[in-house]
Amino acid sequence: MSLRSPAERPAAGVIQILECVERALHDVELARLADVPPKTSPVECWGDTALPPLRSVPALERILHQLSLDEEDLWILGLAVAPYLQPAMATRFQVLQGSAIADRCSVALALEVLYGDVLARLDGQRRFAEEQPLFRSGLVTLEISPHVRGDALIERVLCVPQRTVDLLMGRIRLDSEVRRFCAIEETKVTLDRVIAPAARKVELLALVKHHDRFRETSRRLGFDKAIPYGRGVTLLFAGPSGTGKTLCARALAHDLGRPLVRVYSDKLSAAGEALEPTIHSLLRDASLFGAVVFFDECESLFGKRAPGLGILLTELERHEGIVVLATCAPQSLDGAMDRRIVFRMDFEVPEPLDREQIWELHLPPEAPVAADVDIGLLANLYDLTGASIKNAVVVALNKAIDANPESPLLTMPLLRASAEAQLKCNLEDYAQRIRSPLGFSDLILPEAERAKLLEIRDACENRELVLNKWGFGRRLTTGRGFGVLFDGPPGTGKTLCAEILARELDRPLYRVHVPNVVSKWVGETEKNIAEIFSRARVTQAILLFDEADSLFGKRTEVKSANDRFANQEVNLLLQEIERYDGVVILTTNLFGSLDDALKRRIQYRITFPFPGPTERARIWESLIPSTAPVATDIDYSRLGRQFELAGGNIKNAIVRAAYRSCSKSVPISMAQLLEAGRLECESMGLAVREGGVDRPLRGAPSTGRERG
């Protein structure tokens, strides 16, 4: 902040006040010695030939405009505050008022200073009425003089509270009773650091930057008579927590050159009987300081049927300054607020490009950032608000200092871990988190299907570049995510592929529990679906809908209410998939039963074939860990030829053989695997091939292979 020029410093203004008061008191002394009234009041006689009028004192200029005062009001204020500013002035008042304890200016002396004749002094007494702006504001009070017995108006003395002295000295101090419910905040943040549409920021600033001139012009042109209340500006900042509402309020106050009074809404809402005097004093002081009043989380004060709402609305309408209300729940505000809010600004969870900008703002050029840090990737991976990004940087820096206090370094793994720590996603009510230690090297797929899977991985990794840097995101209003369908017989690796894809992309994978989503109550299923996608957006989680045909079946002709509700559920699912920016994977054994509209929303489809003998042999071999004790007689080719099992069934057979071998304390042998394979085929109702001929199983209805 730049230093004020000498003429603008508060002390310079105070000296001007004291010089003006001293000159006026000197004139009164001279008039008394000459036994004649002063030529005229200082308001009238001091032009270019003497000291400037008080309205030219910078310390009083804002008060003049804020309270609609005139020069005579300022003189009353000057006379009242003078002995508080300089002890020598108290002596001057004692001499003029003929009492050692009369060290404050009385109304009688003030009238003598201001007015030259008796009639003018009688008329001037109206200036000291309690309803006058100067006294109503609490800047000046009238007290009974200790050296007189009566309580006549002219015998009262002018006093000021400490906050008046602070105000003139350039110090902003709230009333002691008010400070429990609010605080004055100073900040150096500017609006250009607020991530919001530039046009809206320009519109916001244009609305309030000339507010003092607006009030002056309104009075001069007679608008005050036409608009007797609601002459202030009330703004509403609405949006999720951490999206920049508080930052914008601080930046707005900074760019306007005004202090910010932040109200603790929760404390004020519990003030009880103290609410009315507190809000009155708070807004009164804010007017004097020209402060922006900021009600954060304002729904506790201005919500529907909130206690004391009527009092708050009345005081808000009387206030002529700038008020900012911020809330995460605008729908909970009382309807009476609609006509009092002149401008609403909505704050959204930032898009990837905005998040990238926020990351850059919080990682200054001089920060110790490693070469591997990819801000674009951080922005694309983590759907964080501005506040969460700030927290992530703070956490990462602390961890970097802990690792190397002398030369901390912010690395990509450190920033990613700190960003992940900020994510607050609770999908466990509807889905199960799945983690897999396997990678693409563990997959056994035909080359065509493997190539498709790699294409999906590459597309997900390059999404940020294509959508944001190449500009495709501006053309795509929906369908910015990835709809992936894995179909094929049971046990062919569909779910395993989803797990491996999530691990390769380093994204959390959640398998949705269909029973937890579908409800018998009307509207509950739709609510659950919306909640799943809302929570998943926080972490850009990959959603896996296993056996998707149970949720995404073809819509039917509406013949009953049940049909209508079922169709609504499918419609909502389709809409959510289209709006979701992440990855949605669906698996099914019954591709033909899926709704046609869903098929149109699938960008990538992989059909998993039933494995042939060669693939089955590789699966048998790959599923036995290298650390397991294995006999030397195992013929994987024979196992692949003999048992026409899918990968999931082969896994079951191997695990059974392992437990049998362990219980006998022997290595896994070919005999154990053959027996386990035979038992698995028997449980599936499948034939076992021996020497190229199918051998029917005992009790099996046929020799044909049944794969579900």
WOWORA-V374264 format. One line per field, one symbol per residue. ss: DSSP state (H for helix, E for strand, - for the rest). Layout:
# WOWORA-V374264
ss = ???
This chain:
# WOWORA-V374264
ss = -----HHH-HHHHHHHHHHHHHHHHHHHHHHHHH-------HHHH--------HHH-HHHHHHHHH----HHHHHHHHHHHHHHH-HHHHHHHHHHH--------EHHHHHHHH---HHHHHHHHHHH----HHHH----EEE---------HHH-EEE--HHHHHHH-------------EEEE-----HHH----HHHHHHHHHHH--HHHHHHHHHH--HHHH------EEEEEEE-----HHHHHHHHHHHH---EEEEEHHHHH----HHHHHHHHHHHHHHHH--EEEEE--HHHHE-----HHHHHHHHHH---EEEEEE--HHHE-HHH-----EEEEE----HHHHHHHHHHH------E-----HHHHHHH----HHHHHHHHHHHHHHHHHH------E-HHHHHHHHHHH--------EEEE-----HHH----HHHHHHHHHHHHHHH-HHHHHHH--HHH-------EEEEEEE-----HHHHHHHHHHHH---EEEE-HHHH------HHHHHHHHHHHHHHHH--EEEE--HHH--E-------HHHHHHHHHHHHHHHHHHH---EEEEEE--HHHE-HHHHH---EEEEE----HHHHHHHHHH-------E-----HHHHHHHE---HHHHHHHHHHHHHHHHHH---E-HHHHHHHHHHHHHHH---EEE--EEE-------------
